[in-house]
């Protein structure tokens, strides 16, 4: 009843020593999966019976060695390009997921339809010598080499990676080739140039066409926005050129890669000259008279701004009349060579209006056709024929600031006067500089008024008639002088020396005297303080005009005298003109203020000795004269003839009582002091006192003095005896007490 229920299959790498991997199956066959390629495995098979209690000894089968077949590796992974440039690129990849052996090397396929092998098992390769701006497609394969039992080598290439494509970057192109100028398309303002593409475009070429005239270079950029190299035309027509001018042209190819501009070397250069064209209009046509006695006119002009060729000739058209707005056929045609810019038109009628204009002409070099430019501006002129008379009977009526000028029409004129031109000049300041002019229509009264003139100024006026453009009658000159007016204020009033009773002042003439100055008036104001008011306020200061002085002297300082010392004054001055007995007084100058200096007092007056006796005397006096200051005090000094000592006292009144010795003469001096700004001592007043009240001789006075001295001497001796007696008594008393 014992039967086999299943089979146990155990396998492992041959001679690996690893434990067996167990697989079970009920069938008599089994497929082992996930084995390593080209690898030897050891397999053992064991039968398992059911029921298990069958008494059968299970013995594994003998080992079976099996070797798997060799297998190629899978495709490389994550194929990518790095460091892509114009002529090289780096390709990198990751190893295949299943190597199935040891990687021998890799290869990159389909680069220029060929394989690029790698000599190592590195997972990157640097491809060089590529063409710029070229697309490439490639794959990557891995190679595994197996050694068979007979030592034969079996190479197996793995699967290819997915195809990848890249385009190399653009590079600097080579120069364009074979630049040519199409002479058949050359005109005065345009030309066509053609060229061939660069031998090595190295990208999507654009072109820049550069052309130079003189030192100025211009460029035209032709952009190629297509990926097709042949879509860009290889020709261009340059327009807006200057006629009859040499140009140099060349072409450069340009590739743009990102923000970089790759510019080729210049192509060959071609030089061409544009054809002749019509010149522009002549400039600054003007005229003049070589001889005003003749009706001929000299015409002058400047060449055109743009010659556009070689000027062959100038045609000068002169038509009678004032056709300033049209270029009609002329009555007179003058032709001069192209290198001449002036001519004289003769055969004209005197005192006649004419219009003139000029055209310049070139000759085309290819067919000889004359190319005439636009006409110049029309110039209108009138011919001359001899001198014309001047206005006559000029007269004037003037005031101090205006003048009315009148005149009469000139005689024997060939045509009526259109207007008069009246100008005037300031002869006093600049006789050649014209100040003002005015045109007066001939239809109005023949007079003009000039305003804003300066008083007392010499003017000159010139009058001439206007007959036509640059045609005037003779000129008449007339001079007049405006009347006097009020002068302006004197300037720079100043004082130069201030004394106690006078001051020296100076000033400059008015800026505008406006006449012949006759005199100046000086106003003097004195500062005074009024009495204290009833409500107890401070005294009010007023300025009172003390006097006015008239003077003509401004060459030296003017003295203002009879002033008071230590007094505040103000001074101003004005100027005056006199016209027809009328005084024209100007405004006052600026005020200046000063203060006179303090003055030393004079001697007190009327000094006299009043009541006196043997021991005192009264002295009286009066204030110094003139009295223009305040006396601070008096100093009284006295001395006797017998004594050398001088006695002094300060007195604030005009009298004093002095104590003296009897029968003695004294010299008394009285001096006044002021104290305004500083203490000033005045001149002294001196007097001498008599010895007695009556009249005495010299001998009697000396004897009386001796009589007076005897009692005094006796009294002094008696006092001395009394003192000595007292001292003797005191000494005796002291002696008794001691013994």
Number of C-alpha atoms within 10 A of each C-alpha: 5 12 12 12 14 16 19 15 21 18 21 19 20 16 9 10 8 10 10 14 11 13 14 15 14 13 9 7 8 12 6 8 6 5 13 16 15 17 14 18 19 17 20 17 19 16 18 18 18 12 12 12 8 11 9 10 6 10 10 12 12 10 13 12 14 15 15 12 11 20 20 20 24 20 23 25 16 12 20 14 16 11 9 16 18 20 18 16 20 15 17 17 17 14 20 19 11 13 19 20 19 13 19 18 18 25 19 21 19 14 15 12 10 10 14 17 14 16 10 13 15 15 17 18 19 13 15 12 9 18 20 21 19 15 14 16 15 21 20 27 21 28 22 21 19 20 12 12 7 6 8 9 11 11 15 18 20 23 17 19 21 13 12 13 11 15 17 20 21 23 25 22 24 20 22 24 17 13 20 18 18 14 12 8 11 18 18 21 17 16 21 17 21 16 19 15 21 18 11 14 23 22 26 23 29 20 22 17 20 17 19 15 15 9 5 7 12 10 13 13 14 17 14 19 12 12 10 11 15 12 10 17 14 15 16 14 13 16 12 9 16 19 21 21 17 15 17 15 24 21 27 23 27 28 23 18 14 8 6 8 12 17 20 21 15 18 21 16 14 15 14 16 16 21 20 23 26 23 24 20 23 24 16 14 19 18 19 15 16 12 13 16 13 18 21 22 22 15 20 16 18 14 20 19 11 15 21 22 22 17 21 16 18 23 18 22 22 24 19 18 14 17 16 14 9 10 18 10 10 15 10 15 14 15 14 15 13 16 12 14 15 17 16 14 17 13 10 19 16 17 19 17 19 21 21 27 24 26 21 28 25 24 19 18 12 8 7 9 10 14 18 21 20 15 18 21 20 21 19 21 23 24 24 24 17 13 13 20 18 20 22 17 10 17 14 16 12 17 17 20 17 17 21 14 20 17 17 14 18 18 11 10 14 11 10 14 19 15 20 22 16 22 18 22 20 21 18 12 11 11 14 11 11 14 11 12 15 15 16 18 16 15 9 8 11 17 17 16 13 17 12 9 18 21 22 21 19 18 21 18 21 16 26 25 28 21 20 20 11 14 17 21 21 15 17 18 16 14 16 18 21 21 19 22 25 21 24 20 22 23 17 14 17 18 18 11 12 16 17 18 18 17 21 16 20 18 19 13 18 18 11 15 21 23 22 14 19 15 18 21 17 20 18 20 18 19 15 15 11 10 11 11 10 6 6 7 9 11 12 11 11 12 14 13 14 12 10 14 11 14 12 12 11 14 9 10 16 18 15 17 12 10 19 21 18 19 18 17 21 17 23 21 25 23 27 25 22 17 14 5 7 9 14 18 20 21 15 18 20 15 12 15 14 14 18 19 19 22 19 17 24 19 21 22 15 12 20 16 19 13 11 18 16 14 13 14 17 15 21 18 17 14 19 20 12 9 11 16 19 13 19 15 16 23 16 22 17 20 18 18 10 9 9 8 9 11 11 13 12 13 16 12 14 15 18 17 14 15 12 20 13 14 17 17 17 19 15 23 18 27 22 26 20 20 14 15 9 9 12 17 18 20 17 18 20 17 14 15 20 16 20 16 13 7 7 12 8 8 9 10 14 11 11 11 13 11 10 10 11 10 10 10 10 11 10 10 11 10 10 11 11 10 11 10 10 10 11 10 10 10 10 10 10 10 9 8 7 6 5
